[in-house]
Amino acid sequence: MNMRERALASYGDVKVTTGVAGADSVQLIQMLFDGLIESLSTARGHMERGAITEKSKALARAGRIVVGLQGALDFEKGGDIARNLNDLYAYVTRRLFHVNANNDLEALQEVQTLMNEIRMAWQQVPALVPGANRASALN
């Protein structure tokens, strides 16, 4: 990794750390989805260029984010929604393994579409939860 790439990576780490420190739980989930969507897009670019190692790294990051989202589910409070999301995240994890093993751009597009839909739903949450915008209004 050259000096420019290290500097950019460090800037990204600081930006993420700073964002996480001031985020509420909804914002943290949104940030995870942003990272997930970014990783999927990065993987697509690497697949299209034939950069197999980089593709695998991007898909591994996406997989870790999905596992993190799955681990954050609260089955007591979330009920059926949490169980359905758990099933969806398990499916997405399996599809990511398939994408990585088979360089399947169609399966990657399926995952991107599914995760974009969930991401858009999470963007609506602050408007639905009283007081959820308080933390973001202060920043």
Chimera marker file (.cmm) of the C-alpha trace (Angstrom):
<marker_set name="trace">
<marker id="1" x="0.000" y="0.000" z="0.000" r="1" g="1" b="0" radius="0.5"/>
<marker id="2" x="1.568" y="3.304" z="-1.035" r="1" g="1" b="0" radius="0.5"/>
<marker id="3" x="1.631" y="6.443" z="1.096" r="1" g="1" b="0" radius="0.5"/>
<marker id="4" x="-1.401" y="8.028" z="-0.599" r="1" g="1" b="0" radius="0.5"/>
<marker id="5" x="-3.503" y="4.888" z="-0.079" r="1" g="1" b="0" radius="0.5"/>
<marker id="6" x="-2.454" y="4.700" z="3.594" r="1" g="1" b="0" radius="0.5"/>
<marker id="7" x="-3.377" y="8.350" z="4.092" r="1" g="1" b="0" radius="0.5"/>
<marker id="8" x="-6.777" y="7.834" z="2.489" r="1" g="1" b="0" radius="0.5"/>
<marker id="9" x="-7.390" y="4.731" z="4.579" r="1" g="1" b="0" radius="0.5"/>
<marker id="10" x="-6.450" y="6.611" z="7.738" r="1" g="1" b="0" radius="0.5"/>
<marker id="11" x="-8.749" y="9.479" z="6.811" r="1" g="1" b="0" radius="0.5"/>
<marker id="12" x="-11.552" y="6.980" z="6.255" r="1" g="1" b="0" radius="0.5"/>
<marker id="13" x="-10.880" y="5.354" z="9.626" r="1" g="1" b="0" radius="0.5"/>
<marker id="14" x="-10.963" y="8.729" z="11.414" r="1" g="1" b="0" radius="0.5"/>
<marker id="15" x="-14.123" y="9.743" z="9.567" r="1" g="1" b="0" radius="0.5"/>
<marker id="16" x="-15.854" y="6.487" z="10.506" r="1" g="1" b="0" radius="0.5"/>
<marker id="17" x="-14.661" y="6.625" z="14.126" r="1" g="1" b="0" radius="0.5"/>
<marker id="18" x="-15.844" y="10.217" z="14.462" r="1" g="1" b="0" radius="0.5"/>
<marker id="19" x="-19.202" y="9.354" z="12.908" r="1" g="1" b="0" radius="0.5"/>
<marker id="20" x="-19.685" y="6.352" z="15.178" r="1" g="1" b="0" radius="0.5"/>
<marker id="21" x="-18.920" y="8.349" z="18.325" r="1" g="1" b="0" radius="0.5"/>
<marker id="22" x="-21.818" y="10.734" z="17.672" r="1" g="1" b="0" radius="0.5"/>
<marker id="23" x="-24.329" y="8.285" z="16.230" r="1" g="1" b="0" radius="0.5"/>
<marker id="24" x="-27.444" y="6.803" z="17.780" r="1" g="1" b="0" radius="0.5"/>
<marker id="25" x="-28.414" y="3.158" z="17.157" r="1" g="1" b="0" radius="0.5"/>
<marker id="26" x="-30.461" y="3.943" z="14.031" r="1" g="1" b="0" radius="0.5"/>
<marker id="27" x="-27.604" y="5.981" z="12.595" r="1" g="1" b="0" radius="0.5"/>
<marker id="28" x="-25.182" y="3.136" z="13.357" r="1" g="1" b="0" radius="0.5"/>
<marker id="29" x="-27.356" y="0.683" z="11.429" r="1" g="1" b="0" radius="0.5"/>
<marker id="30" x="-27.559" y="3.171" z="8.554" r="1" g="1" b="0" radius="0.5"/>
<marker id="31" x="-23.768" y="3.503" z="8.598" r="1" g="1" b="0" radius="0.5"/>
<marker id="32" x="-23.423" y="-0.276" z="8.437" r="1" g="1" b="0" radius="0.5"/>
<marker id="33" x="-25.719" y="-0.363" z="5.430" r="1" g="1" b="0" radius="0.5"/>
<marker id="34" x="-23.727" y="2.411" z="3.780" r="1" g="1" b="0" radius="0.5"/>
<marker id="35" x="-20.558" y="0.376" z="4.292" r="1" g="1" b="0" radius="0.5"/>
<marker id="36" x="-22.279" y="-2.746" z="3.017" r="1" g="1" b="0" radius="0.5"/>
<marker id="37" x="-23.529" y="-1.055" z="-0.156" r="1" g="1" b="0" radius="0.5"/>
<marker id="38" x="-20.075" y="0.449" z="-0.713" r="1" g="1" b="0" radius="0.5"/>
<marker id="39" x="-18.416" y="-2.970" z="-0.310" r="1" g="1" b="0" radius="0.5"/>
<marker id="40" x="-20.843" y="-4.588" z="-2.752" r="1" g="1" b="0" radius="0.5"/>
<marker id="41" x="-20.203" y="-1.856" z="-5.329" r="1" g="1" b="0" radius="0.5"/>
<marker id="42" x="-16.460" y="-2.208" z="-4.830" r="1" g="1" b="0" radius="0.5"/>
<marker id="43" x="-16.725" y="-5.971" z="-5.303" r="1" g="1" b="0" radius="0.5"/>
<marker id="44" x="-18.656" y="-5.432" z="-8.541" r="1" g="1" b="0" radius="0.5"/>
<marker id="45" x="-15.938" y="-3.166" z="-9.892" r="1" g="1" b="0" radius="0.5"/>
<marker id="46" x="-13.231" y="-5.679" z="-8.998" r="1" g="1" b="0" radius="0.5"/>
<marker id="47" x="-15.211" y="-8.513" z="-10.580" r="1" g="1" b="0" radius="0.5"/>
<marker id="48" x="-15.637" y="-6.533" z="-13.791" r="1" g="1" b="0" radius="0.5"/>
<marker id="49" x="-11.873" y="-5.859" z="-13.906" r="1" g="1" b="0" radius="0.5"/>
<marker id="50" x="-10.922" y="-9.424" z="-12.969" r="1" g="1" b="0" radius="0.5"/>
<marker id="51" x="-9.231" y="-8.353" z="-9.724" r="1" g="1" b="0" radius="0.5"/>
<marker id="52" x="-9.992" y="-11.552" z="-7.839" r="1" g="1" b="0" radius="0.5"/>
<marker id="53" x="-8.084" y="-10.867" z="-4.601" r="1" g="1" b="0" radius="0.5"/>
<marker id="54" x="-9.607" y="-7.413" z="-4.204" r="1" g="1" b="0" radius="0.5"/>
<marker id="55" x="-13.067" y="-8.801" z="-5.030" r="1" g="1" b="0" radius="0.5"/>
<marker id="56" x="-12.691" y="-11.408" z="-2.312" r="1" g="1" b="0" radius="0.5"/>
<marker id="57" x="-11.638" y="-8.767" z="0.225" r="1" g="1" b="0" radius="0.5"/>
<marker id="58" x="-14.627" y="-6.548" z="-0.626" r="1" g="1" b="0" radius="0.5"/>
<marker id="59" x="-17.032" y="-9.491" z="-0.387" r="1" g="1" b="0" radius="0.5"/>
<marker id="60" x="-15.475" y="-10.609" z="2.909" r="1" g="1" b="0" radius="0.5"/>
<marker id="61" x="-16.028" y="-7.105" z="4.300" r="1" g="1" b="0" radius="0.5"/>
<marker id="62" x="-19.623" y="-7.155" z="3.047" r="1" g="1" b="0" radius="0.5"/>
<marker id="63" x="-20.108" y="-10.548" z="4.702" r="1" g="1" b="0" radius="0.5"/>
<marker id="64" x="-18.748" y="-9.292" z="8.030" r="1" g="1" b="0" radius="0.5"/>
<marker id="65" x="-21.144" y="-6.355" z="7.903" r="1" g="1" b="0" radius="0.5"/>
<marker id="66" x="-24.104" y="-8.651" z="7.203" r="1" g="1" b="0" radius="0.5"/>
<marker id="67" x="-23.091" y="-10.875" z="10.128" r="1" g="1" b="0" radius="0.5"/>
<marker id="68" x="-22.836" y="-7.740" z="12.278" r="1" g="1" b="0" radius="0.5"/>
<marker id="69" x="-26.309" y="-6.642" z="11.234" r="1" g="1" b="0" radius="0.5"/>
<marker id="70" x="-27.606" y="-10.117" z="11.967" r="1" g="1" b="0" radius="0.5"/>
<marker id="71" x="-25.950" y="-10.133" z="15.381" r="1" g="1" b="0" radius="0.5"/>
<marker id="72" x="-27.541" y="-6.782" z="16.256" r="1" g="1" b="0" radius="0.5"/>
<marker id="73" x="-31.080" y="-8.101" z="15.869" r="1" g="1" b="0" radius="0.5"/>
<marker id="74" x="-33.215" y="-8.001" z="19.010" r="1" g="1" b="0" radius="0.5"/>
<marker id="75" x="-35.609" y="-10.928" z="18.722" r="1" g="1" b="0" radius="0.5"/>
<marker id="76" x="-37.553" y="-9.982" z="21.849" r="1" g="1" b="0" radius="0.5"/>
<marker id="77" x="-38.350" y="-6.453" z="20.754" r="1" g="1" b="0" radius="0.5"/>
<marker id="78" x="-38.231" y="-7.107" z="17.007" r="1" g="1" b="0" radius="0.5"/>
<marker id="79" x="-40.517" y="-10.143" z="16.878" r="1" g="1" b="0" radius="0.5"/>
<marker id="80" x="-41.416" y="-11.255" z="13.366" r="1" g="1" b="0" radius="0.5"/>
<marker id="81" x="-39.481" y="-8.435" z="11.743" r="1" g="1" b="0" radius="0.5"/>
<marker id="82" x="-36.273" y="-9.502" z="13.491" r="1" g="1" b="0" radius="0.5"/>
<marker id="83" x="-36.854" y="-13.157" z="12.550" r="1" g="1" b="0" radius="0.5"/>
<marker id="84" x="-37.522" y="-12.211" z="8.920" r="1" g="1" b="0" radius="0.5"/>
<marker id="85" x="-34.397" y="-10.034" z="8.810" r="1" g="1" b="0" radius="0.5"/>
<marker id="86" x="-32.398" y="-12.873" z="10.354" r="1" g="1" b="0" radius="0.5"/>
<marker id="87" x="-33.554" y="-15.185" z="7.567" r="1" g="1" b="0" radius="0.5"/>
<marker id="88" x="-32.793" y="-12.527" z="4.942" r="1" g="1" b="0" radius="0.5"/>
<marker id="89" x="-29.294" y="-11.910" z="6.323" r="1" g="1" b="0" radius="0.5"/>
<marker id="90" x="-28.603" y="-15.666" z="6.368" r="1" g="1" b="0" radius="0.5"/>
<marker id="91" x="-29.731" y="-15.863" z="2.725" r="1" g="1" b="0" radius="0.5"/>
<marker id="92" x="-27.558" y="-12.865" z="1.779" r="1" g="1" b="0" radius="0.5"/>
<marker id="93" x="-24.553" y="-14.476" z="3.465" r="1" g="1" b="0" radius="0.5"/>
<marker id="94" x="-25.056" y="-17.641" z="1.406" r="1" g="1" b="0" radius="0.5"/>
<marker id="95" x="-25.424" y="-15.573" z="-1.779" r="1" g="1" b="0" radius="0.5"/>
<marker id="96" x="-22.197" y="-13.693" z="-1.033" r="1" g="1" b="0" radius="0.5"/>
<marker id="97" x="-20.337" y="-17.020" z="-0.781" r="1" g="1" b="0" radius="0.5"/>
<marker id="98" x="-21.888" y="-17.989" z="-4.123" r="1" g="1" b="0" radius="0.5"/>
<marker id="99" x="-20.913" y="-14.647" z="-5.697" r="1" g="1" b="0" radius="0.5"/>
<marker id="100" x="-17.335" y="-15.022" z="-4.488" r="1" g="1" b="0" radius="0.5"/>
<marker id="101" x="-16.979" y="-18.619" z="-5.638" r="1" g="1" b="0" radius="0.5"/>
<marker id="102" x="-18.647" y="-18.152" z="-9.028" r="1" g="1" b="0" radius="0.5"/>
<marker id="103" x="-18.042" y="-14.493" z="-9.935" r="1" g="1" b="0" radius="0.5"/>
<marker id="104" x="-21.795" y="-14.264" z="-10.438" r="1" g="1" b="0" radius="0.5"/>
<marker id="105" x="-22.675" y="-10.638" z="-11.226" r="1" g="1" b="0" radius="0.5"/>
<marker id="106" x="-26.387" y="-11.474" z="-11.403" r="1" g="1" b="0" radius="0.5"/>
<marker id="107" x="-26.374" y="-12.863" z="-7.854" r="1" g="1" b="0" radius="0.5"/>
<marker id="108" x="-24.400" y="-9.811" z="-6.711" r="1" g="1" b="0" radius="0.5"/>
<marker id="109" x="-27.053" y="-7.568" z="-8.255" r="1" g="1" b="0" radius="0.5"/>
<marker id="110" x="-29.734" y="-9.514" z="-6.385" r="1" g="1" b="0" radius="0.5"/>
<marker id="111" x="-27.927" y="-8.922" z="-3.087" r="1" g="1" b="0" radius="0.5"/>
<marker id="112" x="-27.389" y="-5.240" z="-3.884" r="1" g="1" b="0" radius="0.5"/>
<marker id="113" x="-31.084" y="-4.797" z="-4.673" r="1" g="1" b="0" radius="0.5"/>
<marker id="114" x="-32.194" y="-6.548" z="-1.479" r="1" g="1" b="0" radius="0.5"/>
<marker id="115" x="-29.800" y="-4.601" z="0.717" r="1" g="1" b="0" radius="0.5"/>
<marker id="116" x="-30.681" y="-1.282" z="-0.940" r="1" g="1" b="0" radius="0.5"/>
<marker id="117" x="-34.346" y="-1.922" z="-0.165" r="1" g="1" b="0" radius="0.5"/>
<marker id="118" x="-33.587" y="-2.593" z="3.505" r="1" g="1" b="0" radius="0.5"/>
<marker id="119" x="-31.275" y="0.424" z="3.604" r="1" g="1" b="0" radius="0.5"/>
<marker id="120" x="-34.041" y="2.669" z="2.252" r="1" g="1" b="0" radius="0.5"/>
<marker id="121" x="-36.416" y="1.324" z="4.896" r="1" g="1" b="0" radius="0.5"/>
<marker id="122" x="-33.892" y="2.187" z="7.616" r="1" g="1" b="0" radius="0.5"/>
<marker id="123" x="-33.665" y="5.723" z="6.239" r="1" g="1" b="0" radius="0.5"/>
<marker id="124" x="-37.349" y="6.120" z="7.090" r="1" g="1" b="0" radius="0.5"/>
<marker id="125" x="-36.969" y="4.977" z="10.709" r="1" g="1" b="0" radius="0.5"/>
<marker id="126" x="-35.980" y="8.348" z="12.253" r="1" g="1" b="0" radius="0.5"/>
<marker id="127" x="-39.207" y="9.907" z="10.992" r="1" g="1" b="0" radius="0.5"/>
<marker id="128" x="-41.185" y="7.089" z="12.623" r="1" g="1" b="0" radius="0.5"/>
<marker id="129" x="-39.488" y="7.061" z="16.025" r="1" g="1" b="0" radius="0.5"/>
<marker id="130" x="-40.163" y="9.995" z="18.366" r="1" g="1" b="0" radius="0.5"/>
<marker id="131" x="-36.915" y="11.575" z="19.507" r="1" g="1" b="0" radius="0.5"/>
<marker id="132" x="-34.728" y="9.638" z="17.068" r="1" g="1" b="0" radius="0.5"/>
<marker id="133" x="-33.739" y="12.828" z="15.267" r="1" g="1" b="0" radius="0.5"/>
<marker id="134" x="-32.609" y="14.530" z="18.483" r="1" g="1" b="0" radius="0.5"/>
<marker id="135" x="-29.049" y="13.251" z="18.284" r="1" g="1" b="0" radius="0.5"/>
<marker id="136" x="-28.661" y="14.081" z="14.601" r="1" g="1" b="0" radius="0.5"/>
<marker id="137" x="-30.145" y="17.551" z="15.126" r="1" g="1" b="0" radius="0.5"/>
<marker id="138" x="-27.388" y="18.306" z="17.627" r="1" g="1" b="0" radius="0.5"/>
<marker id="139" x="-24.604" y="17.395" z="15.178" r="1" g="1" b="0" radius="0.5"/>
<link id1="1" id2="2" r="1" g="1" b="0" radius="0.2"/>
<link id1="2" id2="3" r="1" g="1" b="0" radius="0.2"/>
<link id1="3" id2="4" r="1" g="1" b="0" radius="0.2"/>
<link id1="4" id2="5" r="1" g="1" b="0" radius="0.2"/>
<link id1="5" id2="6" r="1" g="1" b="0" radius="0.2"/>
<link id1="6" id2="7" r="1" g="1" b="0" radius="0.2"/>
<link id1="7" id2="8" r="1" g="1" b="0" radius="0.2"/>
<link id1="8" id2="9" r="1" g="1" b="0" radius="0.2"/>
<link id1="9" id2="10" r="1" g="1" b="0" radius="0.2"/>
<link id1="10" id2="11" r="1" g="1" b="0" radius="0.2"/>
<link id1="11" id2="12" r="1" g="1" b="0" radius="0.2"/>
<link id1="12" id2="13" r="1" g="1" b="0" radius="0.2"/>
<link id1="13" id2="14" r="1" g="1" b="0" radius="0.2"/>
<link id1="14" id2="15" r="1" g="1" b="0" radius="0.2"/>
<link id1="15" id2="16" r="1" g="1" b="0" radius="0.2"/>
<link id1="16" id2="17" r="1" g="1" b="0" radius="0.2"/>
<link id1="17" id2="18" r="1" g="1" b="0" radius="0.2"/>
<link id1="18" id2="19" r="1" g="1" b="0" radius="0.2"/>
<link id1="19" id2="20" r="1" g="1" b="0" radius="0.2"/>
<link id1="20" id2="21" r="1" g="1" b="0" radius="0.2"/>
<link id1="21" id2="22" r="1" g="1" b="0" radius="0.2"/>
<link id1="22" id2="23" r="1" g="1" b="0" radius="0.2"/>
<link id1="23" id2="24" r="1" g="1" b="0" radius="0.2"/>
<link id1="24" id2="25" r="1" g="1" b="0" radius="0.2"/>
<link id1="25" id2="26" r="1" g="1" b="0" radius="0.2"/>
<link id1="26" id2="27" r="1" g="1" b="0" radius="0.2"/>
<link id1="27" id2="28" r="1" g="1" b="0" radius="0.2"/>
<link id1="28" id2="29" r="1" g="1" b="0" radius="0.2"/>
<link id1="29" id2="30" r="1" g="1" b="0" radius="0.2"/>
<link id1="30" id2="31" r="1" g="1" b="0" radius="0.2"/>
<link id1="31" id2="32" r="1" g="1" b="0" radius="0.2"/>
<link id1="32" id2="33" r="1" g="1" b="0" radius="0.2"/>
<link id1="33" id2="34" r="1" g="1" b="0" radius="0.2"/>
<link id1="34" id2="35" r="1" g="1" b="0" radius="0.2"/>
<link id1="35" id2="36" r="1" g="1" b="0" radius="0.2"/>
<link id1="36" id2="37" r="1" g="1" b="0" radius="0.2"/>
<link id1="37" id2="38" r="1" g="1" b="0" radius="0.2"/>
<link id1="38" id2="39" r="1" g="1" b="0" radius="0.2"/>
<link id1="39" id2="40" r="1" g="1" b="0" radius="0.2"/>
<link id1="40" id2="41" r="1" g="1" b="0" radius="0.2"/>
<link id1="41" id2="42" r="1" g="1" b="0" radius="0.2"/>
<link id1="42" id2="43" r="1" g="1" b="0" radius="0.2"/>
<link id1="43" id2="44" r="1" g="1" b="0" radius="0.2"/>
<link id1="44" id2="45" r="1" g="1" b="0" radius="0.2"/>
<link id1="45" id2="46" r="1" g="1" b="0" radius="0.2"/>
<link id1="46" id2="47" r="1" g="1" b="0" radius="0.2"/>
<link id1="47" id2="48" r="1" g="1" b="0" radius="0.2"/>
<link id1="48" id2="49" r="1" g="1" b="0" radius="0.2"/>
<link id1="49" id2="50" r="1" g="1" b="0" radius="0.2"/>
<link id1="50" id2="51" r="1" g="1" b="0" radius="0.2"/>
<link id1="51" id2="52" r="1" g="1" b="0" radius="0.2"/>
<link id1="52" id2="53" r="1" g="1" b="0" radius="0.2"/>
<link id1="53" id2="54" r="1" g="1" b="0" radius="0.2"/>
<link id1="54" id2="55" r="1" g="1" b="0" radius="0.2"/>
<link id1="55" id2="56" r="1" g="1" b="0" radius="0.2"/>
<link id1="56" id2="57" r="1" g="1" b="0" radius="0.2"/>
<link id1="57" id2="58" r="1" g="1" b="0" radius="0.2"/>
<link id1="58" id2="59" r="1" g="1" b="0" radius="0.2"/>
<link id1="59" id2="60" r="1" g="1" b="0" radius="0.2"/>
<link id1="60" id2="61" r="1" g="1" b="0" radius="0.2"/>
<link id1="61" id2="62" r="1" g="1" b="0" radius="0.2"/>
<link id1="62" id2="63" r="1" g="1" b="0" radius="0.2"/>
<link id1="63" id2="64" r="1" g="1" b="0" radius="0.2"/>
<link id1="64" id2="65" r="1" g="1" b="0" radius="0.2"/>
<link id1="65" id2="66" r="1" g="1" b="0" radius="0.2"/>
<link id1="66" id2="67" r="1" g="1" b="0" radius="0.2"/>
<link id1="67" id2="68" r="1" g="1" b="0" radius="0.2"/>
<link id1="68" id2="69" r="1" g="1" b="0" radius="0.2"/>
<link id1="69" id2="70" r="1" g="1" b="0" radius="0.2"/>
<link id1="70" id2="71" r="1" g="1" b="0" radius="0.2"/>
<link id1="71" id2="72" r="1" g="1" b="0" radius="0.2"/>
<link id1="72" id2="73" r="1" g="1" b="0" radius="0.2"/>
<link id1="73" id2="74" r="1" g="1" b="0" radius="0.2"/>
<link id1="74" id2="75" r="1" g="1" b="0" radius="0.2"/>
<link id1="75" id2="76" r="1" g="1" b="0" radius="0.2"/>
<link id1="76" id2="77" r="1" g="1" b="0" radius="0.2"/>
<link id1="77" id2="78" r="1" g="1" b="0" radius="0.2"/>
<link id1="78" id2="79" r="1" g="1" b="0" radius="0.2"/>
<link id1="79" id2="80" r="1" g="1" b="0" radius="0.2"/>
<link id1="80" id2="81" r="1" g="1" b="0" radius="0.2"/>
<link id1="81" id2="82" r="1" g="1" b="0" radius="0.2"/>
<link id1="82" id2="83" r="1" g="1" b="0" radius="0.2"/>
<link id1="83" id2="84" r="1" g="1" b="0" radius="0.2"/>
<link id1="84" id2="85" r="1" g="1" b="0" radius="0.2"/>
<link id1="85" id2="86" r="1" g="1" b="0" radius="0.2"/>
<link id1="86" id2="87" r="1" g="1" b="0" radius="0.2"/>
<link id1="87" id2="88" r="1" g="1" b="0" radius="0.2"/>
<link id1="88" id2="89" r="1" g="1" b="0" radius="0.2"/>
<link id1="89" id2="90" r="1" g="1" b="0" radius="0.2"/>
<link id1="90" id2="91" r="1" g="1" b="0" radius="0.2"/>
<link id1="91" id2="92" r="1" g="1" b="0" radius="0.2"/>
<link id1="92" id2="93" r="1" g="1" b="0" radius="0.2"/>
<link id1="93" id2="94" r="1" g="1" b="0" radius="0.2"/>
<link id1="94" id2="95" r="1" g="1" b="0" radius="0.2"/>
<link id1="95" id2="96" r="1" g="1" b="0" radius="0.2"/>
<link id1="96" id2="97" r="1" g="1" b="0" radius="0.2"/>
<link id1="97" id2="98" r="1" g="1" b="0" radius="0.2"/>
<link id1="98" id2="99" r="1" g="1" b="0" radius="0.2"/>
<link id1="99" id2="100" r="1" g="1" b="0" radius="0.2"/>
<link id1="100" id2="101" r="1" g="1" b="0" radius="0.2"/>
<link id1="101" id2="102" r="1" g="1" b="0" radius="0.2"/>
<link id1="102" id2="103" r="1" g="1" b="0" radius="0.2"/>
<link id1="103" id2="104" r="1" g="1" b="0" radius="0.2"/>
<link id1="104" id2="105" r="1" g="1" b="0" radius="0.2"/>
<link id1="105" id2="106" r="1" g="1" b="0" radius="0.2"/>
<link id1="106" id2="107" r="1" g="1" b="0" radius="0.2"/>
<link id1="107" id2="108" r="1" g="1" b="0" radius="0.2"/>
<link id1="108" id2="109" r="1" g="1" b="0" radius="0.2"/>
<link id1="109" id2="110" r="1" g="1" b="0" radius="0.2"/>
<link id1="110" id2="111" r="1" g="1" b="0" radius="0.2"/>
<link id1="111" id2="112" r="1" g="1" b="0" radius="0.2"/>
<link id1="112" id2="113" r="1" g="1" b="0" radius="0.2"/>
<link id1="113" id2="114" r="1" g="1" b="0" radius="0.2"/>
<link id1="114" id2="115" r="1" g="1" b="0" radius="0.2"/>
<link id1="115" id2="116" r="1" g="1" b="0" radius="0.2"/>
<link id1="116" id2="117" r="1" g="1" b="0" radius="0.2"/>
<link id1="117" id2="118" r="1" g="1" b="0" radius="0.2"/>
<link id1="118" id2="119" r="1" g="1" b="0" radius="0.2"/>
<link id1="119" id2="120" r="1" g="1" b="0" radius="0.2"/>
<link id1="120" id2="121" r="1" g="1" b="0" radius="0.2"/>
<link id1="121" id2="122" r="1" g="1" b="0" radius="0.2"/>
<link id1="122" id2="123" r="1" g="1" b="0" radius="0.2"/>
<link id1="123" id2="124" r="1" g="1" b="0" radius="0.2"/>
<link id1="124" id2="125" r="1" g="1" b="0" radius="0.2"/>
<link id1="125" id2="126" r="1" g="1" b="0" radius="0.2"/>
<link id1="126" id2="127" r="1" g="1" b="0" radius="0.2"/>
<link id1="127" id2="128" r="1" g="1" b="0" radius="0.2"/>
<link id1="128" id2="129" r="1" g="1" b="0" radius="0.2"/>
<link id1="129" id2="130" r="1" g="1" b="0" radius="0.2"/>
<link id1="130" id2="131" r="1" g="1" b="0" radius="0.2"/>
<link id1="131" id2="132" r="1" g="1" b="0" radius="0.2"/>
<link id1="132" id2="133" r="1" g="1" b="0" radius="0.2"/>
<link id1="133" id2="134" r="1" g="1" b="0" radius="0.2"/>
<link id1="134" id2="135" r="1" g="1" b="0" radius="0.2"/>
<link id1="135" id2="136" r="1" g="1" b="0" radius="0.2"/>
<link id1="136" id2="137" r="1" g="1" b="0" radius="0.2"/>
<link id1="137" id2="138" r="1" g="1" b="0" radius="0.2"/>
<link id1="138" id2="139" r="1" g="1" b="0" radius="0.2"/>
</marker_set>
